[in-house]
Amino acid sequence: MTFEDIVKDIKAKKFKSIYFLNGEEPFFIDRITDLIENEVLPEEEKAFNQTVLYGNDISMTTVTDTARRFPMMSQYQVVVVKEAQNIRDFDNLLPYIDHFQPTTVLLFAYKNKKADKRKNVFKKLSSSPNCVYFESNKLYDNKIPDWIISYCKSKAYSITPKAAGILAESLGTDLSRVANEIDKLTLLLPAGGEIKENLVEEHTGISKDFNTFELQAALIRKDYLKVNRIVNYFEANPKNNPLVLTIATLFKYFLNLLTYHYQKKSTPNTQEMARLLGINAFFMKDYLEGARMYNAMKCANIISLLREYDMKSKGVGNANISDGQLLKELIFKIMH
């Protein structure tokens, strides 16, 4: 089941007896856990029928003994096991999977790593019709803007693609951090409002004019004046604009642009090309314009430059040149 399917079922009061949530992305695990804690029981029944256990402190026998209890004056009891990855005797769950307590909703939050499905207990959990087995995977950075748009939509708000791109480039792939920033922004809007670039700048400290997103756009247009302004701003604010992040962003763009050059004849459809490049179709205009400014050979040379300066930023072949100076050298070579 997908995250969206699980959420939909929980909100519809369609509960499974066991939820096993595992993986490297804690955001989805935390959201499902919160839903189970808040949606299964009314507030007045939680004191007697909702139990939270922690994997560091318990054995699986404690978990299953707790899960086999009957609820008190309620349809369900809820048992939430946090830090479940720290339980050492997980195999002792096997008998419970086949002989579970139907009035118990048992949830395991197995965070920051995937369970080894070669082990019988996890194989059994993944195949049981009475269990929701969910793998929470990290999103690649190119998927973050679309996730931001989708997350805003789920909260009945909207966001401009550019504002989503700025947030993605500035906040990275930490979904909890991104969601927290979006939640704060929606508090400033009327119901159903739209998050725009100005709102992002005013309330997150992220400049709408001086960020890697705008640097890339200026490079695409070969807007020398704006490029120099952004580079100077980056040099003056190195902590907020690390060189390694700037290089990674430009590398991703020019690698995609090189792919575009070689695929544009065989993939003329814009939507198909966007899927091939792993981007939102809104940003295809950046590739159409970039292709006019940088041919395939130039893209290949820029990719080589970016690799060279990535190594220099990490101290390889760098005689104590500052990140700001390295960035100036790199951008000059890209544009000339």
C-alpha atoms as one frame of an Amber mdcrd trajectory, in Angstrom:
protein
   0.000   0.000   0.000   1.098   3.550  -0.662   1.283   6.234   2.008  -1.812
   7.900   0.515  -3.769   4.611   0.554  -2.892   3.956   4.183  -3.902   7.470
   5.231  -7.170   7.207   3.302  -8.081   3.908   4.987  -7.227   5.135   8.480
  -9.335   8.261   8.036 -12.169   6.031   6.780 -11.842   3.958   9.990 -10.674
   0.901   8.041  -8.003  -0.451  10.382  -5.652  -3.419  10.038  -4.575  -5.476
  13.043  -0.834  -4.876  12.508   1.016  -1.930  10.962   4.712  -2.450  10.291
   6.308   0.799   9.123   9.982   0.681   8.203  12.492   2.605   6.122  14.946
   5.491   5.940  12.427   8.351   5.639  10.950   9.049   9.101   8.412  11.613
   7.869   5.907   9.101   6.467   6.330   6.774   9.447   5.690   9.623  11.883
   2.602  10.780   9.984   1.004   7.324   9.943   1.868   6.813  13.618   0.249
  10.141  14.519  -2.867   9.179  12.574  -3.210   5.838  14.366  -2.731   7.539
  17.728  -5.351  10.166  16.918  -7.927   8.410  14.743  -8.580   4.954  16.208
  -9.811   5.932  19.669 -11.786   8.920  20.905  -9.938  10.995  23.463 -11.906
   9.665  26.446 -10.933   6.041  25.687  -7.180   6.576  25.282  -6.286   6.517
  28.979  -7.226   2.834  29.336  -6.850   1.571  25.780  -3.814   3.268  24.199
  -0.291   2.146  25.104   3.011   3.492  23.787   6.085   1.270  24.171   9.725
   1.920  23.241  11.960  -0.676  21.623  14.947   0.179  23.801  13.107  -0.812
  26.950  11.117  -3.918  26.053  11.171  -7.407  24.609   8.791  -8.710  21.953
   7.103 -10.809  24.634   6.080  -7.586  26.391   4.651  -6.291  23.114   2.614
  -9.412  22.328   1.387  -9.795  25.913   0.163  -6.191  25.790  -1.401  -6.679
  22.363  -3.367  -9.756  23.499  -5.246  -7.824  26.169  -8.885  -6.960  25.598
  -9.968  -3.324  25.377 -11.840  -1.785  28.313 -15.302  -0.559  27.293 -14.078
   0.147  23.787 -14.077  -1.481  20.350 -10.287  -1.325  20.096  -7.104  -0.959
  22.024  -4.070   0.641  20.370  -0.486  -0.446  20.998   2.217   1.733  19.419
   5.815   0.511  19.489   8.269   3.319  18.791  11.988   2.734  18.092  10.974
  -0.805  17.112  14.270  -1.287  15.271  15.902  -1.684  18.697  13.893  -4.769
  19.692  16.324  -7.695  19.689  13.939 -10.646  19.708  11.703  -9.667  16.787
  11.287 -13.323  15.789   9.054 -13.780  18.828   6.377 -11.823  16.957   5.850
 -14.744  14.542   3.157 -16.580  16.576   1.185 -13.349  17.042   1.023 -12.656
  13.275  -1.010 -15.832  12.775  -2.976 -15.565  16.030  -3.423 -11.823  16.462
  -5.942 -10.135  18.742  -8.625  -8.709  16.387  -9.582  -5.937  18.813  -5.994
  -4.612  18.929  -4.397  -2.194  16.470  -0.665  -2.870  16.831   1.799  -0.497
  15.157   5.582  -0.819  14.850   7.600   2.289  13.955  10.852   0.737  12.681
  12.742   3.867  11.673  15.900   4.895   9.828  16.542   1.556   8.144  14.785
  -1.140   6.168  13.916  -4.441   7.769  15.741  -7.490   6.392  12.985  -9.292
   4.490  15.135 -12.431   4.307  14.236 -12.984   7.964  11.096 -15.033   8.497
   9.357 -12.522  10.732   9.646  -9.650   8.234   8.805 -11.919   5.311   5.705
 -13.006   7.205   4.726  -9.425   8.007   5.062  -8.396   4.361   2.822 -11.228
   3.145   0.148 -11.310   5.844  -3.306 -10.038   4.750  -3.834  -8.739   8.289
  -0.756  -6.522   8.210   0.077  -3.234   6.512   3.752  -3.511   5.557   5.021
  -0.095   4.507   8.522   0.851   3.333   9.219   4.548   3.795  11.839   5.467
   1.224  13.836   8.669   0.936  12.797  10.867  -1.971  15.401  11.844  -4.556
  16.053  15.588  -4.623  14.463  15.955  -8.068  11.182  14.633  -6.620  10.985
  17.192  -3.804   9.330  20.079  -5.755   6.463  17.809  -6.878   6.152  16.437
  -3.332   5.893  20.008  -2.003   3.121  20.778  -4.496   1.322  17.562  -3.528
   1.744  18.221   0.202   0.257  21.708  -0.158  -2.649  20.249  -2.119  -3.282
  17.691   0.651  -3.689  20.620   3.060  -6.096  22.361   0.619  -3.527  25.019
  -0.323  -1.515  25.624  -3.487   2.015  26.787  -4.212   3.621  28.219  -7.320
   6.119  25.867  -9.028   8.832  28.486  -8.574   8.183  28.794  -4.839   8.237
  24.988  -4.585  11.556  24.940  -6.424  13.064  27.558  -4.108  11.973  25.643
  -1.009  13.306  22.368  -2.445  16.698  23.825  -3.336  17.062  25.619   0.001
  15.712  22.994   2.413  16.926  19.784   0.757  15.352  16.358   1.200  14.474
  16.529   4.913  10.700  16.177   4.500   9.970  16.941   8.141  11.788  20.249
   7.830  10.100  21.059   4.510   6.644  20.179   5.856   7.259  22.281   8.972
   8.120  25.326   6.838   5.046  24.800   4.660   2.824  24.397   7.734   4.098
  27.724   9.071   3.477  29.436   5.728  -0.106  28.163   5.455  -0.912  29.746
   8.822  -0.320  33.119   7.157  -2.804  32.464   4.349  -6.582  32.354   4.115
  -8.107  28.923   3.552  -7.219  27.654   0.091  -4.554  30.337  -0.424  -1.451
  30.111  -2.598   2.152  30.171  -1.376   4.164  32.519  -3.589   7.844  33.444
  -3.739   7.361  36.692  -1.792   5.767  34.824   1.123   8.645  32.323   1.153
  11.208  35.134   1.301   9.403  37.147   3.958   8.832  34.312   6.416  11.559
  31.675   5.926  14.699  33.751   5.495  15.220  32.263   2.028  15.869  34.981
  -0.526  13.692  34.741  -3.632  16.379  36.558  -5.632  19.629  35.129  -4.246
  19.516  31.337  -4.232  20.812  28.461  -6.350  17.461  28.297  -8.144  17.870
  31.902  -9.356  21.577  31.423 -10.101  20.704  28.538 -12.402  18.003  30.610
 -14.111  20.439  33.511 -14.664  23.052  31.137 -16.093  20.468  29.702 -18.474
  19.739  33.214 -19.813  23.408  34.221 -19.636  22.354  37.227 -17.579  25.876
  38.276 -16.583  24.784  41.096 -14.280  22.380  38.968 -12.226  24.827  36.053
 -12.104  27.528  38.327 -10.652  25.119  39.778  -8.085  24.114  36.300  -6.901
  27.710  35.046  -6.805  28.764  38.072  -4.741  25.847  37.452  -2.376  26.880
  33.796  -2.017  30.463  34.834  -1.283  29.246  37.195   1.462  26.907  34.544
   2.948  28.785  31.233   2.623  26.994  29.454   5.480  23.596  29.938   3.861
  24.872  29.088   0.383  27.432  26.260   0.623  29.486  25.745  -2.518  28.935
  21.983  -2.483  25.148  22.517  -2.726  25.515  25.046  -5.557  27.747  22.671
  -7.529  25.358  19.752  -6.966  22.396  21.804  -8.230  24.232  22.972 -11.362
  25.601  19.482 -12.008  22.085  18.039 -11.953  20.838  20.698 -14.380  23.640
  20.418 -16.928  23.606  16.624 -16.818  19.877  16.775 -17.552  20.500  19.345
 -20.290  23.038  17.030 -21.915  20.465  14.223 -21.761  17.919  16.570 -23.340
  20.266  17.293 -26.263  20.675  13.598 -27.043  17.017  12.655 -26.482  15.115
  15.598 -27.994  14.750  13.997 -31.425  13.514  10.656 -30.113  11.383  12.260
 -27.362   9.680  15.311 -28.868   6.739  15.251 -26.426   7.310  17.726 -23.574
   5.532  15.646 -20.929   7.498  12.523 -21.870  10.773  14.465 -21.811   9.932
  15.843 -18.358   9.334  12.297 -17.087  12.612  11.170 -18.648  14.507  13.981
 -16.912  12.629  13.437 -13.630  11.322  17.005 -13.424   7.992  18.831 -13.300
   6.864  19.776 -16.812   6.708  23.426 -15.648  10.516  23.502 -15.660  10.896
  22.236 -19.239  11.165  25.851 -20.400  14.530  25.993 -18.599  15.781  23.181
 -20.814  14.378  24.615 -24.029  16.106  27.927 -23.306  19.258  26.306 -21.934
  19.624  24.174 -25.063  19.778  27.342 -27.154  22.533  28.777 -24.977  24.613
  25.650 -24.325  25.147  22.961 -26.961  25.917  19.348 -26.079  29.699  19.843
 -26.249  29.516  22.875 -23.955  27.343  20.894 -21.493  29.930  18.108 -21.415
  32.688  20.654 -20.734  30.642  22.283 -17.948  30.003  18.897 -16.314  33.772
  18.300 -16.358  34.322  21.725 -14.774  31.765  21.038 -12.072  33.487  17.772
 -11.184  36.839  19.565 -11.017  35.536  22.312  -8.743  33.644  19.836  -6.578
  37.000  18.196  -5.832  38.618  21.586  -5.206  35.806  22.521  -2.790  36.754
  19.403  -0.842  40.422  20.380  -0.687  41.801  18.335  -3.599  44.267  20.451
  -5.589  43.145  23.586  -3.783  45.845  25.878  -2.394  43.663  27.514   0.270
  41.359  29.274  -2.180  38.094  30.331  -0.559  34.766  28.863  -1.636  33.665
  32.285  -2.833  36.676  32.614  -5.102  36.243  29.056  -6.383  32.628  29.834
  -7.250  33.651  32.993  -9.139  36.229  31.027 -11.147  33.736  28.258 -11.894
  30.930  30.572 -13.016  33.310  32.594 -15.224  34.453  29.414 -16.969  30.864
  28.201 -17.414  29.771  31.433 -19.064  32.808  31.936 -21.310
